[in-house]
Amino acid sequence: MEEMEIGKMYFITATILDWQPILLKKLRKQIIIRSLKYLVDKNFIRLHAFVIMPNHIHLIWKPLVTNVQLRFMKFTGQKIKFELLDYEPDQLEKFLVNKKDRTYQNMAKKSIGNRIVQ
């Protein structure tokens, strides 16, 4: 994930691994919304817009601290994993990966981030 410049506006697209439509459930959308609210409340980002689609999200934001995108992706990915584990464990199998640092991965590793020229 490429480091973003602090204070510059970006358009981000973050996808679910293999474009699985796991963001249809209200609870999973709420995980993303609460995470974004936390980042705004803590002054880690300025959020200008977001859209939650069934298998990806779009964000327009200004990071105000370093590594905010990585932290957002990791936190929301973990929360969604635990929600799947609690309520739809059969769905979790779709996100089984053979990685040194994780067993499951639901957010695609590479999100697309483009700086918006202001």
C-alpha atoms as a printed R data frame, in Angstrom:
    type eleno elety resid chain resno       x       y      z
1   ATOM     1    CA   MET     A     1   0.000   0.000  0.000
2   ATOM     2    CA   GLU     A     2   1.502   3.279 -1.119
3   ATOM     3    CA   GLU     A     3   1.956   5.955  1.548
4   ATOM     4    CA   MET     A     4  -0.375   8.913  1.129
5   ATOM     5    CA   GLU     A     5   0.684  12.510  1.660
6   ATOM     6    CA   ILE     A     6  -0.802  14.025  4.780
7   ATOM     7    CA   GLY     A     7  -3.364  16.734  4.050
8   ATOM     8    CA   LYS     A     8  -3.851  15.771  0.390
9   ATOM     9    CA   MET     A     9  -7.192  14.485 -0.885
10  ATOM    10    CA   TYR     A    10  -7.478  10.922 -2.218
11  ATOM    11    CA   PHE     A    11 -10.067   8.784 -3.951
12  ATOM    12    CA   ILE     A    12  -9.752   5.229 -2.585
13  ATOM    13    CA   THR     A    13 -11.347   2.001 -3.777
14  ATOM    14    CA   ALA     A    14 -10.971  -0.935 -1.388
15  ATOM    15    CA   THR     A    15 -12.286  -4.302 -2.518
16  ATOM    16    CA   ILE     A    16 -13.275  -7.482 -0.787
17  ATOM    17    CA   LEU     A    17 -11.032 -10.407 -1.689
18  ATOM    18    CA   ASP     A    18 -12.217 -12.042 -4.929
19  ATOM    19    CA   TRP     A    19 -15.052  -9.500 -5.084
20  ATOM    20    CA   GLN     A    20 -17.170 -11.527 -2.630
21  ATOM    21    CA   PRO     A    21 -20.419  -9.603 -1.833
22  ATOM    22    CA   ILE     A    22 -20.088  -9.681  1.958
23  ATOM    23    CA   LEU     A    23 -20.996  -6.026  2.522
24  ATOM    24    CA   LEU     A    24 -24.695  -6.586  1.872
25  ATOM    25    CA   LYS     A    25 -25.442  -7.092  5.577
26  ATOM    26    CA   LYS     A    26 -26.273  -3.998  7.625
27  ATOM    27    CA   LEU     A    27 -23.960  -5.040 10.478
28  ATOM    28    CA   ARG     A    28 -20.947  -5.142  8.154
29  ATOM    29    CA   LYS     A    29 -21.803  -1.733  6.729
30  ATOM    30    CA   GLN     A    30 -22.010  -0.443 10.293
31  ATOM    31    CA   ILE     A    31 -18.489  -1.757 10.981
32  ATOM    32    CA   ILE     A    32 -17.183   0.394  8.130
33  ATOM    33    CA   ILE     A    33 -19.249   3.434  9.149
34  ATOM    34    CA   ARG     A    34 -18.176   3.208 12.798
35  ATOM    35    CA   SER     A    35 -14.549   2.847 11.774
36  ATOM    36    CA   LEU     A    36 -14.754   5.923  9.537
37  ATOM    37    CA   LYS     A    37 -16.510   7.868 12.311
38  ATOM    38    CA   TYR     A    38 -13.734   6.931 14.728
39  ATOM    39    CA   LEU     A    39 -11.071   8.164 12.286
40  ATOM    40    CA   VAL     A    40 -12.938  11.453 11.831
41  ATOM    41    CA   ASP     A    41 -13.573  11.914 15.574
42  ATOM    42    CA   LYS     A    42  -9.889  11.281 16.376
43  ATOM    43    CA   ASN     A    43  -8.843  13.753 13.660
44  ATOM    44    CA   PHE     A    44  -7.016  11.041 11.690
45  ATOM    45    CA   ILE     A    45  -8.883  11.876  8.460
46  ATOM    46    CA   ARG     A    46 -11.205  14.419  6.897
47  ATOM    47    CA   LEU     A    47 -13.896  12.383  5.205
48  ATOM    48    CA   HIS     A    48 -15.539  14.028  2.206
49  ATOM    49    CA   ALA     A    49 -17.605  11.112  0.844
50  ATOM    50    CA   PHE     A    50 -17.987   7.357  0.948
51  ATOM    51    CA   VAL     A    51 -20.053   4.657 -0.738
52  ATOM    52    CA   ILE     A    52 -20.421   1.080  0.472
53  ATOM    53    CA   MET     A    53 -21.117  -1.373 -2.347
54  ATOM    54    CA   PRO     A    54 -21.757  -5.130 -1.905
55  ATOM    55    CA   ASN     A    55 -18.116  -6.040 -2.599
56  ATOM    56    CA   HIS     A    56 -16.094  -2.829 -2.313
57  ATOM    57    CA   ILE     A    57 -16.065   0.671 -0.869
58  ATOM    58    CA   HIS     A    58 -15.169   4.078 -2.300
59  ATOM    59    CA   LEU     A    59 -13.787   6.861 -0.112
60  ATOM    60    CA   ILE     A    60 -12.794  10.454 -0.681
61  ATOM    61    CA   TRP     A    61 -10.661  11.560  2.242
62  ATOM    62    CA   LYS     A    62  -7.665  13.554  3.423
63  ATOM    63    CA   PRO     A    63  -5.353  11.611  5.725
64  ATOM    64    CA   LEU     A    64  -4.146  13.728  8.651
65  ATOM    65    CA   VAL     A    65  -1.757  11.089 10.062
66  ATOM    66    CA   THR     A    66   0.522   8.470  8.516
67  ATOM    67    CA   ASN     A    67  -0.553   4.887  7.762
68  ATOM    68    CA   VAL     A    68  -4.256   5.657  8.211
69  ATOM    69    CA   GLN     A    69  -5.328   3.598  5.206
70  ATOM    70    CA   LEU     A    70  -3.414   0.546  6.419
71  ATOM    71    CA   ARG     A    71  -4.904   0.902  9.908
72  ATOM    72    CA   PHE     A    72  -8.421   1.354  8.517
73  ATOM    73    CA   MET     A    73  -8.139  -1.714  6.265
74  ATOM    74    CA   LYS     A    74  -6.641  -3.887  9.009
75  ATOM    75    CA   PHE     A    75  -9.187  -2.840 11.646
76  ATOM    76    CA   THR     A    76 -12.265  -3.215  9.438
77  ATOM    77    CA   GLY     A    77 -10.964  -6.502  8.013
78  ATOM    78    CA   GLN     A    78 -10.540  -7.917 11.533
79  ATOM    79    CA   LYS     A    79 -13.981  -6.735 12.651
80  ATOM    80    CA   ILE     A    80 -15.636  -8.237  9.568
81  ATOM    81    CA   LYS     A    81 -13.741 -11.492 10.126
82  ATOM    82    CA   PHE     A    82 -15.019 -11.745 13.707
83  ATOM    83    CA   GLU     A    83 -18.554 -10.911 12.593
84  ATOM    84    CA   LEU     A    84 -18.372 -13.692  9.987
85  ATOM    85    CA   LEU     A    85 -16.963 -16.068 12.592
86  ATOM    86    CA   ASP     A    86 -19.875 -15.313 14.947
87  ATOM    87    CA   TYR     A    87 -22.755 -15.303 12.461
88  ATOM    88    CA   GLU     A    88 -21.699 -16.993  9.202
89  ATOM    89    CA   PRO     A    89 -18.684 -19.232  9.857
90  ATOM    90    CA   ASP     A    90 -19.283 -21.108  6.586
91  ATOM    91    CA   GLN     A    91 -18.607 -17.838  4.707
92  ATOM    92    CA   LEU     A    92 -15.241 -17.463  6.426
93  ATOM    93    CA   GLU     A    93 -13.842 -20.408  4.443
94  ATOM    94    CA   LYS     A    94 -13.923 -18.233  1.318
95  ATOM    95    CA   PHE     A    95 -11.273 -16.024  2.908
96  ATOM    96    CA   LEU     A    96  -8.830 -18.710  4.025
97  ATOM    97    CA   VAL     A    97  -5.304 -17.794  2.883
98  ATOM    98    CA   ASN     A    98  -1.917 -19.408  3.271
99  ATOM    99    CA   LYS     A    99   0.098 -16.450  4.544
100 ATOM   100    CA   LYS     A   100   2.789 -16.197  7.207
101 ATOM   101    CA   ASP     A   101   1.059 -13.382  9.063
102 ATOM   102    CA   ARG     A   102  -2.622 -14.387  8.776
103 ATOM   103    CA   THR     A   103  -5.032 -17.257  8.314
104 ATOM   104    CA   TYR     A   104  -7.914 -15.231  6.877
105 ATOM   105    CA   GLN     A   105  -8.031 -12.174  4.630
106 ATOM   106    CA   ASN     A   106 -11.252 -10.538  3.505
107 ATOM   107    CA   MET     A   107  -9.987  -7.186  2.240
108 ATOM   108    CA   ALA     A   108  -7.883  -7.297 -0.925
109 ATOM   109    CA   LYS     A   109  -4.265  -6.428 -0.217
110 ATOM   110    CA   LYS     A   110  -3.983  -3.752 -2.887
111 ATOM   111    CA   SER     A   111  -6.514  -0.986 -2.750
112 ATOM   112    CA   ILE     A   112  -6.550   1.700 -5.417
113 ATOM   113    CA   GLY     A   113  -5.709   5.187 -4.237
114 ATOM   114    CA   ASN     A   114  -5.512   8.221 -6.502
115 ATOM   115    CA   ARG     A   115  -4.625  11.679 -5.345
116 ATOM   116    CA   ILE     A   116  -7.196  14.298 -6.263
117 ATOM   117    CA   VAL     A   117  -5.611  17.495 -7.486
118 ATOM   118    CA   GLN     A   118  -7.179  20.471 -5.749
